[in-house]
Amino acid sequence: MVGHMKSGTTALHMMLRRHPQIVIKQKEPWFLADELRSRAKLRPGGTRTPQTLEEYLSLFDATRPGQLVGDASALYLWSRTAAKAIADLQPAARIIAVLREPASFLRSLHFQFVQTYTEPEKDFRKALSLESARRQGRKLPRNEYWPQATLYSEHVRYVEQLRRYEALFPAQQMLVIIYDDFRDDNEGVVRAIWRFLGVDDTIPVRTTEANPTVRVRTPRLHELAHAVAVGQGLFSRAVNATVKTLAPPQLSRESAIAIRDRLFFDQPRPPDEALMLELRRRFKPEVAALSEHLSRDLVTLWGYDSLG
């Protein structure tokens, strides 16, 4: 599953991995994208990227005969190197991509990047305006995990991204899902994926909602919390020692995450409709090209036929 982020891939990953014939041990291993593997030690959330092929293959050690193994890395579609690396490793791989309307996708992506310390600019319009400078190596985020990722327009070059895979994999090994279809019919899309993968598509589907878009309440406090979490400096070590002393031993990781989320995150504010209209007008040619490429009228589905 090669992406995109903020397009239901986390929920899809969780639903697929419940199938007894499918093994996806770790989401986002990133190993097959050269742009990401070199920054493994800087990853948000503490997830570690395998550094050797042996390490990567060890993720699938528990696989039994007859099971399929999967890699769900939502930046592989954005990556310019992942398609070839996947084809070199396993030319019979089945590729699943999920595409979302560009303006809403980029807005959610910006929220995600702020949440994961990738993007320090909280204002979406300002973050977009930095792209030109960032292409020249200026004004890059200080806590950047992958420098090119904050070039937002690179994430919505849908036809170019698909063609990288189509050049290496036959059509019967590729499945492109539209986010709206997955959002409207989780079960139907999951069963379609099971049929695409050749596994039993008659077992019950347990739907899941995951990784909702959230807004960071206070970026400075959020950044301080990150410094504490990764143990940067004497202050963070002191705080962590205090927390370990005071926190009840029965507090689960899930409960701690829920408390953190209530402290630092909130529901997103309504979108700036003027900016969203600007983005839709900007990316209408891409949507039109994708419609033609997939032989599906996404211009109408996503409302690009009535932009004025």
C-alpha positions in Angstrom: 0.0 0.0 0.0 1.9 3.0 -1.3 -0.2 5.9 -0.1 -1.4 8.7 0.1 -1.2 10.0 3.7 -4.5 11.4 5.1 -6.5 9.3 2.7 -7.7 6.5 4.9 -4.6 4.4 4.6 -4.2 4.0 8.4 -7.7 2.6 8.7 -7.3 0.5 5.6 -4.1 -0.9 6.9 -5.8 -1.8 10.2 -8.7 -3.5 8.5 -6.5 -5.4 6.0 -4.1 -6.8 8.7 -7.0 -8.4 10.5 -7.4 -10.8 7.6 -5.9 -14.2 8.5 -4.2 -14.5 5.1 -2.5 -11.1 5.3 0.5 -10.0 7.4 1.4 -6.4 7.8 3.5 -6.2 10.9 4.7 -2.6 10.9 3.0 0.4 9.2 5.4 2.8 7.6 8.7 0.9 7.5 9.8 3.3 4.7 12.7 1.0 3.7 12.0 1.0 0.0 12.2 4.8 -0.4 15.7 6.1 -0.5 14.5 9.7 0.4 13.3 8.4 3.8 15.7 5.7 4.9 18.6 8.1 5.4 16.6 10.0 8.1 15.5 7.0 10.1 16.8 8.3 13.4 14.8 11.5 13.2 11.4 9.9 12.7 8.4 11.1 14.7 6.8 8.6 17.1 10.0 6.6 17.7 9.4 4.2 14.8 12.6 2.8 13.4 13.3 2.3 9.7 15.1 -0.9 8.8 18.6 -0.2 7.6 19.4 -3.4 5.7 17.4 -5.8 3.5 17.9 -8.5 6.2 16.3 -6.2 8.8 13.4 -5.3 6.5 12.7 -9.0 5.6 12.8 -9.8 9.4 9.5 -7.9 9.7 7.9 -10.8 7.9 9.5 -13.7 9.9 6.3 -14.8 11.5 4.5 -15.3 8.1 3.0 -18.8 7.6 2.7 -20.6 4.3 -0.2 -19.3 2.2 -0.1 -15.8 3.8 0.6 -12.6 1.9 3.0 -10.1 3.4 2.4 -6.3 3.1 4.2 -3.0 3.4 2.0 0.0 4.1 4.1 3.1 3.7 2.0 6.1 2.7 4.9 8.1 1.3 5.9 5.5 -1.3 3.6 7.2 -3.8 5.3 10.5 -3.2 8.8 8.9 -3.4 10.6 9.0 -6.7 12.6 5.8 -5.8 10.2 3.5 -4.1 8.5 2.1 -7.3 11.7 0.8 -8.7 12.9 -0.6 -5.4 9.6 -2.5 -4.9 9.8 -3.9 -8.5 13.4 -4.9 -8.0 12.6 -6.7 -4.8 9.3 -8.3 -5.8 8.1 -7.8 -9.4 4.9 -9.7 -8.6 3.9 -7.2 -5.9 0.3 -5.9 -5.9 0.2 -2.1 -5.6 -2.6 -0.2 -3.8 -2.9 3.6 -4.1 -5.5 5.8 -2.5 -6.1 9.3 -4.0 -8.0 12.2 -2.4 -9.3 15.5 -3.7 -6.2 17.7 -3.7 -7.3 20.8 -1.6 -8.7 18.8 1.2 -5.8 16.3 1.1 -3.2 19.1 1.4 -5.1 20.8 4.2 -5.1 17.5 6.2 -1.5 16.8 5.3 -0.5 20.2 6.6 -2.3 19.4 9.9 -0.5 16.1 10.1 2.9 17.7 9.4 2.3 20.2 12.2 1.3 17.4 14.5 4.4 15.3 13.8 6.9 18.3 14.1 7.6 18.2 10.3 6.0 21.6 9.7 6.6 24.5 12.1 4.4 26.9 10.2 0.9 26.5 11.7 -0.8 28.7 9.1 -1.7 26.7 6.0 -1.5 29.6 3.6 1.9 30.7 4.9 3.2 27.1 4.8 2.2 26.9 1.1 3.8 30.2 0.3 7.2 28.9 1.6 7.4 26.3 -1.2 9.4 28.4 -3.6 12.0 29.3 -0.9 12.2 25.7 0.2 12.9 24.5 -3.3 16.0 26.7 -3.1 17.0 25.2 0.3 15.9 28.2 2.3 13.4 28.3 5.2 13.4 24.6 5.6 11.8 23.4 8.9 14.3 23.1 11.8 12.8 19.8 12.9 12.5 18.4 9.4 12.4 14.6 8.9 12.5 14.6 5.1 13.3 18.0 3.5 11.3 17.6 0.3 8.0 16.6 2.0 7.0 20.2 2.8 6.9 21.0 -0.9 3.2 20.4 -0.8 2.5 20.5 -4.5 4.7 17.5 -5.0 2.2 15.3 -3.2 -0.6 15.9 -5.7 1.2 15.0 -8.9 -1.1 12.1 -9.1 -0.7 11.1 -12.8 3.1 11.3 -12.6 3.1 9.2 -9.4 0.9 6.5 -10.9 3.0 6.4 -14.1 6.1 5.6 -12.1 4.4 2.4 -10.9 2.6 1.7 -14.3 6.0 1.7 -16.0 7.1 -1.2 -13.8 3.9 -3.2 -12.9 1.2 -4.5 -15.3 -2.3 -3.1 -14.9 -3.6 -6.3 -13.2 -1.2 -5.7 -10.3 -2.3 -2.2 -9.6 -5.5 -1.0 -7.8 -6.3 2.8 -7.5 -8.9 3.6 -4.9 -10.6 7.0 -4.6 -10.8 8.2 -1.0 -14.5 9.1 -1.4 -15.4 5.5 -2.2 -13.6 4.2 0.8 -15.1 6.8 3.1 -18.6 6.0 1.8 -18.3 2.2 1.7 -15.5 0.9 3.9 -16.7 -2.7 3.7 -17.2 -2.7 -0.1 -13.8 -1.3 -0.8 -12.1 -3.7 1.7 -13.8 -6.7 0.0 -12.7 -5.3 -3.4 -9.1 -5.2 -2.2 -9.3 -8.7 -0.8 -10.5 -9.9 -4.3 -7.7 -8.0 -5.9 -5.2 -9.7 -3.5 -6.7 -13.1 -4.1 -7.6 -13.8 -0.5 -11.0 -15.0 1.0 -13.4 -12.1 0.5 -16.3 -13.6 2.4 -15.1 -13.2 6.0 -16.6 -10.4 8.2 -15.2 -6.9 7.8 -14.7 -4.9 11.0 -14.6 -1.2 10.0 -12.2 1.2 11.7 -11.7 4.9 11.9 -8.1 6.0 12.5 -5.7 8.9 12.4 -8.4 11.7 12.2 -7.3 15.2 11.2 -6.5 17.3 14.3 -5.3 20.8 15.0 -2.3 21.5 17.3 -3.5 23.9 20.1 -0.2 25.6 20.9 2.8 24.8 18.7 5.4 26.0 21.2 4.0 23.7 23.9 3.7 20.9 21.4 7.4 21.3 20.5 8.4 21.4 24.2 6.4 18.2 24.7 8.3 16.6 21.8 11.6 17.6 23.3 10.6 16.0 26.6 9.4 12.9 24.9 12.7 12.3 23.1 14.7 13.3 26.1 16.5 16.4 24.9 18.3 18.3 27.6 18.4 18.2 31.5 14.9 19.7 31.7 13.3 16.9 29.7 15.1 14.3 31.8 13.9 15.9 35.0 10.3 16.0 33.7 10.3 12.5 32.5 11.7 11.3 35.9 8.9 13.2 37.7 6.2 11.8 35.4 7.4 8.3 36.0 7.3 8.9 39.7 3.8 10.4 39.7 2.0 8.5 37.0 -0.1 5.6 38.2 1.4 2.3 37.3 -1.8 1.0 35.7 -1.9 3.9 33.2 -1.8 2.2 29.8 -0.1 3.5 26.7 -3.5 4.0 25.1 -4.7 6.1 28.1 -1.5 8.2 28.0 -1.9 8.9 24.3 -5.6 9.9 24.9 -4.5 12.3 27.7 -1.8 13.8 25.4 -4.3 14.2 22.6 -6.7 16.1 24.8 -4.0 18.4 26.0 -2.3 19.2 22.7 -4.9 18.7 19.9 -8.3 20.1 19.0 -10.8 19.8 16.2 -9.7 21.7 13.1 -11.2 25.1 12.5 -13.4 25.5 9.4 -11.3 25.7 6.3 -10.4 29.0 4.6 -12.8 28.8 1.7 -11.0 31.4 -0.3 -7.7 29.4 0.0 -9.5 26.1 -0.8 -10.9 27.7 -3.9 -7.5 28.9 -5.0 -6.1 25.4 -4.5 -8.9 23.8 -6.5 -8.3 26.2 -9.4 -4.6 25.6 -9.2 -4.9 21.9 -9.3 -7.9 21.5 -11.7 -5.5 20.6 -14.6 -4.2 17.7 -12.4 -7.7 16.5 -11.6 -8.7 16.7 -15.3 -5.6 14.7 -16.2 -6.3 12.1 -13.5 -9.9 11.8 -14.7 -8.7 11.0 -18.2 -6.0 8.7 -16.9 -8.4 6.6 -14.8 -11.4 7.0 -17.2 -13.5 8.3 -14.3 -15.1 11.8 -14.0 -13.3 13.1 -10.9 -13.8 16.7 -12.1 -17.5 16.4 -11.3 -17.1 14.1 -8.3 -14.8 16.5 -6.5 -16.7 19.7 -7.6 -14.1 21.0 -10.0 -16.7 21.5 -12.7 -18.3 24.5 -10.8 -15.3 26.6 -9.7 -16.3 29.6 -11.7 
